[in-house]
Amino acid sequence: MTWFLDPFSADFMLRALGGGLLVAAICAVVGTWVVIRGMAFLGEAMAHGMLPGVAAASLLGLPVIAGAAASAVVMSVGVGLVSRRGRLSNDTSIGLLFVGMLALGVIVVSHSRSFATDLTAILFGDILAISAADLATLAVALGATLLVAAVFHRPFVALSFDPRVAATMRLRPRLAHLALVGLVTLAVVASYGAVGSLLVVGLLLAPAVAAARWAAGIPGTMLLAACFGGAAVLGGLLASWHFATAAGASIAAAAIALAVLSAVVRFLVSSLSARIASTKKAASAALV
């Protein structure tokens, strides 16, 4: 128990745990829809597309989260404009803007005297530096995420099956898609301070992928994904404390490990269930 409790005797570790759990809850709600809709590439592009705004805000002494939000908004609007007016596919437009924003961000950061340090902090975050104000911001972001997800639940479900069905049911699929992109943007920006722009995708996707193998409905998947995400945060922080590893990277690695473990256990359970069913069938046939 001391191995488990001692790390959280420090205030900064408690704040990191609280912030990580809030981020896990946000990413669980949004990540479930990202996995269902196949929007993983958009989430990754949003995470990397924040780099110019974050870098510019850092150099100008402005709030970093404001720069991240501005870049994410530019990225989402740019994807919509390029895909509509440039007659390019969604993936192509996202890829072009993703590389462009990432390159621009590195150029901006390169003007800093502490180039390597600044870039590392932007890419990998610093969850151990979360403050009380950051916790309040994350709590507001979680409330907004839950509100939007509840209001647009039916349109999101219809959009996931067939946009034409959603249009027939007058559920406004375009508005629903914009709301979903907005949720992805909110999750990425809110999670940036905890695990950085590079690792946020792991926390956004891995818990939802792990939960989807066990839960039947969408709300159940979200709840289980939040549990998996919380376990990843807890395990990552403990590993970081005891083995002197980077906290954000440890959390992301724990999330990926849980997704792999979930897949392996699910495969074993399915194989065992199939064997039991086959044995019962053979026994019934023998009795007959």
N, C-alpha and C positions, 0 to 999 in steps of 0.2 A: 504493500500500500504506500510506503514511503516513496518508492520509485515512481508511483503514479501521482501522488499528491504533492510531493516536494516542489516540482516545477511550478505549480500554480500557487505557491505561497508568495511569489513575486507579483506585484500589481500589473506589470507590463504583460506578463503571461496571461493573467486573467482577462485583461482587455483584449489581448490577441485571441483568446478562446471565444470571448463574447462576439467580437467582430467576425471571426471565422464562422461561427455558427449562424450569424445573420447572413453572411455571404452565401453559405451553404443553402440556406432556406430560399434566398432569392434565385440562386442558380438552379435549385431543384424545380421550382415552378417554371422558370423560363426554359431550362434545359430539356424538360419533358416535351414541350412543344417544339423545340429545335430538333430533337431526335425524331419526333413524329412527322414533322414537315420536311425533314432532310435539309435543314438550314445550317449544318455545321460549318460549311465554308464561309457563310456570311458571318457567323459568330467569330471565326478566326480572323476574317478580314477586319471586322469592327475592332477587335482587340489590338491588331497591329496598326490600324488606321488612326488610333488615338495618339500615336507617337509624336507627330508634328505639334499638336496642340499642347501636349504635356511638356515637350521640350521647350516650346516657346514660353509657356507659362513659367517654367522653372527659371529660364534665363531672365525674364522680365520681373520676377518676384511676385507673380500673381498666383492665386489659388490654383493648385495643380488640377483639381477636379473640374474646375471651370474650363481649363484648356482641354481636358479629356472629353468633356461633354461637347465642346465646340467642334472638335475634330470628328467625333462620332456622328454628330448631326451632319456635318459636311460630307462624310463618307456615305451615310444612308441616302441623303439627297442626291449625291453624285451617282450612286448606283442606279437610282430610279431614273434620272435624266439620261444617262448613257444607254441604259437598256431600252428605254422607250424611243428616244430620238436618234440614237446611233445604230439602231437595228442590230444590236448585239445580244447574244444570249445572256442570261443572268450571270452565269458562271464566268463568262468572258469579261463582262463589265466589272464584276467584283474583283477578278484577278488583276485587271489593269489598274484599278484604283488602289487596290491593296499594295501592289508593288510601288506605285507612285507615291502614296502616302508614307510608306515605310522608308523609302529613299529620302523623301523630303525631311522626315523626322531625324534620320541619321545626319543629314547635312546640317540641320539646325543644331543638334547636340554637339556636332564637331566644332562649333564655335566656342564651346565651353572649355575652360582650362582643365576641368576635371572630367574630361570626355568619358573615360572608361567607367568612372564611379557613377556619373549621372546616367549613362546608358544602362548599367547594371541595375540601378534602382528602378528605372522606368520599366525595364523588361521583366524583372523578377519581384518587384515590390518590396515592402518591408512591413510585414504584418505585426512584427514586434513593436513597431512605433505607432500603433493605432492609439488615438487619444479618445477622451470622452466625447468630444465633438464629432469625431469620426463615427463613434457608436450611434450617436443620435442621427447622423446623416444616413447610416445604414438602416436604422429602424424606420425612418421615413421612406427610404427606398423600398424596403420590404412591404410596408403598408400600401404604397402606390402600386407595386407589382401585384399584390393580392387583389387589389381593387380592380385593376385593368383585366387581370385574368378572370375574375368573377363576372365582370360586365360583358366581356367578349367570349365567354366560354362557348356558347352555342355557335356563334360565327366561326370560331377557331375550329370546332369539331367539324362543321360542314365544309370549311375550307380545306381541311385535311383530307376529306374523302373526295370531293369534287367541287371546284369553284363554280361550275355551272349549276350544280344543285344549290349551292349557297345563294347564287344570284336568283334562282327560281323562287327560293324561300324568302327573298328580299332581306337577306342578311348582310348585304353590302360587302362582298368579298374583298374589294380593293381597300376599303377602310379597315377591314379585319387584318389584311396583310400589313398595312401601314402600322396598325396597333401592335402587331407581332414584331415587326422590325423595331418599333419603339421600345418594346419590352427587352429585346436582345440588347439594344443600345444601353438601356438603363442598367441591365445586369452587368454588362461589361464595364461600364463607367463606375458603378458602385463597387464592383469587385476589384477594380484596378489597384486601389490602395493596399489591398490585402495580399494579393499574389502577383501583381504586375500584369502588364499587357500580354506577355508571352505565355504565362501559365494559367490565365483565367479560363482559357478554352477547356483545359483538362477538368477543372472544377465544374464547368458548365455542362460538359458532355458525359464524363465518366460516371458520376452518380446516377444520372438518368438512364444510361445504358445498363448499369448494374441492376437498377430497380425494375426496368422493363421486363426482365426475365422472370420476375416473381409476381408482380402485381397485375391485376386484370384490367382495372379501370384507370382512367386518367388521374382522378384525385388520389387514388391509392398509389399510383406510380410517383406522383409528386411527393406524397408523404414519405414513402420509402426512400426516394432519392434524397430527401432532406436528411433522413437518418444515415444513409450511406455517406453523404457529404459531411455531416457532423462527425462521423467516425473517422473520416479522412483528416479533418481538421485536428481532432484530438490526437490521432496517431502521428500526424506530421509534426505537431508541436512537441510531443513527447520525444520523438526521434531527434528533432532539432536540438532539444535541451540536453539529452543524454549523449548524443553522438556528435554534437557540434557541427550540424549540417545547416544549410540555408533553410529557413522556415517555410518560405513560399514554395520552393522546389520540393521540400519534403511533403508538404500537403498535397501538391499536385501528383507526386509519385505515389502517395498513399491512395489517392482517388483512382488512379489507373490500376494499381494493384488490386483494389477492391473490385473493379470492373472485371479484371481477368479472373479473380477468385470466384466471383459470382458466376461467370460463364462456365468455369470448370465444375463447380458444385452443381450447377443446373444440369450439365451434361451427365454427371454421375447419377444424379437423382433420376433423370429421365431414363438412363440405361437400366438402373435398378428397377424402376417401375415397369419398364418393358419386359424385363426378365421375370418379374413376379407375375405379370399378366400372362406371359407365355406359359409359365409353370402351372398357373391355375387352369388355363385353357387345356393344357395337356392332361392334367389330373381329372378335369371334368370329362374329357373325351374317354379316358381310361375307365372311369366309373360307368359311363354309359355303355 
